[in-house]
Amino acid sequence: MATAMQNGEAEALLRRELAGEFPDARGRFGPYGGRYVPETLVPALDRLEAGVRRWLKDPAFVAEVEDQLATWVGRPTPLTYAAALSRRWGAEVYLKREDLAHTGAHKINNAIGQALLAKRLGARRIVAETGAGQHGVASAAACARLGLPCTVYMGAVDIERQAPNVGRMKLLGATVVPVTSGDQTLRAAIDEALRDWVSDPNGTYYLIGSVVGPHPYPFLVRELQAVIGRESRAQMARQAGGLPHAVFACVGGGSNSMGMFHPFVGDREVALIGVEAGGRGPALGDNSATLTLGRPGVLQGAYSMLLQDADGQIQETHSVSAGLDYPGVGPEHSLLLAAGRVHYEFASDDEALEALAECCAAEGIIAAIESAHAFASARKWAATHPGARILICLSGRGDKDMPTLQQTLLKGKL
Ligand SMILES: *Cc1c(COP(=O)(O)O)cnc(C)c1O
C-alpha cells in the first residue's frame, strides 16, 4: 500500500519524466537504468551516446530513416477498427498493425534505424544477439538492405528451437554463430556479442533489440519505436475521433510497449496498460512477469526490475511466447511503474492462446502469441468499462508461432 510520502515521490518522478529530464546525464530514469558494464565498454558507449545525440536530431538522418520506413518497412502501418471484437467486448477496439510491418513485427523499426546510425558512425560490421530469432531476422534484413555484414549470436538451444528463423537469417546473408557456453540461450548469446564488440569497438556496431542494456540503448530504441505511438495518436484522432481511453501493449524487453506508450505518457486521462507473460502461474520460474512480480537488480548493463530469487540469482523464466520469455525489462518501464503512470499486469499462457483464437475467428488476423497477451488483458478491462475506446498494439503476426500453435490450440484438430 502506497503511503502519502510515496505518492509524493511518484508524482515528482512523473513530473520529471514528462519534462523530458530522463534519461539524465548518468543515463538514469529516476533510480533505474545507468551503465553497469566493464571499463572496456565505456569508451564505445560514450561514442555511441555522442552519435545518438548528434544524429537523432539531424534532419538529413531523420529523413533517411523516414524514407526507409515508408518505402521498405511499409509505414505507416494501418490502424484497424476491430468491428467484431468491438461487438463481442462491448467496446470500440482499434488495432495498431505492426504485424504488417516488413519481417512481421515492430522489431524492424529499431533494426533499420540502428543500422542507419551504425553507417553514420563509420561501423563496418554489425553484431546482434537473438533469442527467439525475431530480432536476428530484423537485423539481418536491415543489414542486407544497407550492405553491412551481420553476425548474429544465438544460443545453441535456441538455434534448435527456432530453426525457421535461423534459415531466414542465413538467406538474408547473416552469419549465425551458435553459442555453446553458459545457458546456451539468450543470456549467453548477449555475453558473446558484447565480447565481439569490445574486441573492435570502432569498426563494429552492437545492435540491441529492445529498450534494454546500458545507456544510451534504452533511450535510442525508445526513440526509434516511438513512431508506433505517434502514428497511432494521429490515426486515433482521424479514425476514432479522439484519444483512446486505454492503450494495451505486451511487455517482453519492453520496446513495442515503450514505443506505443511514449507519445501518450503526457495524456494523463489515457490509461496505459503493459501486459507481461503470466505463463503457468505466479510462482518463481513459471512466468516472465518482471514488473509485476520482480524486484530491482542489475542485468545486461542496467539497473531495472528483474526476476530473481531471494539470493539475487536470476530466475529461469517461462512463457508460451518466446518473445516475452526474458527475466529483465527496460529501465524506463521500471520508472513508469514507480511513477504510477503505467499499470502492469499479466496474462497467462492459456488466456493469451484463447485471445489469439478469438482474434483469428473475429478479425481474420493471426496475431503473434506475444501480442495476444495484450488482447487478453484488454478484453477483461472492456468488461468493466463498457463503450470505452481501446487501442491495442498488435506487435507482430503469428506465422512464426505455428509450431507452438500446432501443439496447443490445434492439438488433436489436424
Ligand atoms: C520480440 C517481440 C515482442 C517482445 O519484445 P518487446 O521489446 O517487449 O516489444 C513482442 N511482440 C513480438 C511480435 C515480438 O516479436
The ligand as a Gaussian input file, in Angstrom:
#p B3LYP/6-31G(d) Opt

LIG

0 1
 C       10.084000      -9.541000     -29.693000
 C        8.630000      -9.379000     -29.686000
 C        7.944000      -8.861000     -28.564000
 C        8.612000      -8.535000     -27.263000
 O        9.588000      -7.546000     -27.303000
 P        9.354000      -6.074000     -26.771000
 O       10.726000      -5.477000     -26.780000
 O        8.775000      -6.164000     -25.391000
 O        8.441000      -5.393000     -27.697000
 C        6.577000      -8.662000     -28.665000
 N        5.890000      -8.998000     -29.782000
 C        6.503000      -9.502000     -30.861000
 C        5.695000      -9.845000     -32.055000
 C        7.901000      -9.713000     -30.857000
 O        8.489000     -10.246000     -31.944000

